[in-house]
């Protein structure tokens, strides 16, 4: 689906066409906080893979936290702004420039008409979020602006020649112009034992919690494939497909775990050994190929073999 | 006889409920949103139901009791039977794997098509992608295994069969099931109400497509 909003330029309450895409980057998509609640028809929740970063960028420009912005993948887009705009960048660190001049992360940036914003390859992490005051204005599909990689719902990734329109924010700008957040503690993610942990050999849980896992290049919005010691099953009877939550660590026959991200399928037929704690899903979402992560149990979560909910 | 009911944690705000079979799973999936507060999502599987609560909510401590009560009550069973939607799906049996399925199941391709068409199906659950309905109830002689290597691209509308399930691929995507035919019906359309053509619990009858 081409992003072409020339027809929206005169719509009341909408700013003129905001920016032209010079270069789309590796895979830049429109994301808000997704369309949860549609798993019963097989539709993934979608939304920003690192939701907290999109929300921070939105707050900095005075948007509602769930406003639609752009999510990059490693290498970001180049945009020529046709109208004035207020923007902010959060998530993966990147040396963005405006007409060649370096721009800070996590700060409110004023863009004048005609200026070119370039978001090159991130210096760390994987996904950078660009929030624009007024939000990126695209048709909503099933209640969300998000582009879903699994189902193809929502807008297609940005490509050269696309035009982006921005809405008008009703909120006041924040009183701070820059967010001095501590550097995210990358590389460690907390998890809880999952619904099928009991299918795994005792060694497998130990391996999961002690190994240094590396993201492979087979990583996308659907999931992160991790490379490390194979996780052995104690019970390898075939399983029927069952529902999965965000952050589920699924183990296919190879023994190499896959962590479910925003566009993960609503069901899966391989056992889920653990579930990444929701606040730490962003750690996995920011894992670039080759980067490492280790897992720790959420403190006070149920030990293996028992359930807080045992009947 | 003890009813099978097992609750398994799925993250801080999720519970995977294992039940005795698909009819129970569908009953629970249909009843849960009306009887359990704060749910964000309910995913029906073949014999499981995944319940996910809204951010900030957690599963109630007496969830096992409440589910047992829901399942034990006769309420809703009668109306559930009466309310089952019946959907006709026009199909053509010209898929590239018809011969393979015939060989695996010991019958001619024509027999495969005849038996597949003759059966009535129920939607056991939806998963894998938007609108992908897992159909059960087919001929017990038709249980071919998946392909050794999945196809990189399966066309939208392809009618497929693997093990105990039949399905139609709603859109072009990779797929490892045997392709035995196709339909022109649109399985999923986000602008249509309902978006999914084949909802959970529907009865599906296949009919020969008229060209």
Interface residues (C-beta under 8 A of the other chain):
Chain A: X36 X37 X38 X39 X40 X41 X42 X43 X45 X141 X142 X150 X151 X152 X153 X192 X193 X194 X195 X196 X240 X241 X242 X243 X244 X245 X246 X247 X248 X265 X266 X267 X268 X272 X275 X277 X278 X298 X302 X307 X308 X309 X310 X311
Chain B: X5 X6 X7 X8 X9 X10 X11 X12 X13 X14 X15 X16 X29 X40 X41 X42 X43 X44 X45 X46 X47 X48 X49 X50 X52 X55 X59 X61 X63 X64 X65 X68 X125 X126 X127 X128 X129 X130 X131 X132 X134 X171 X188 X190 X194 X195 X196 X199 X200
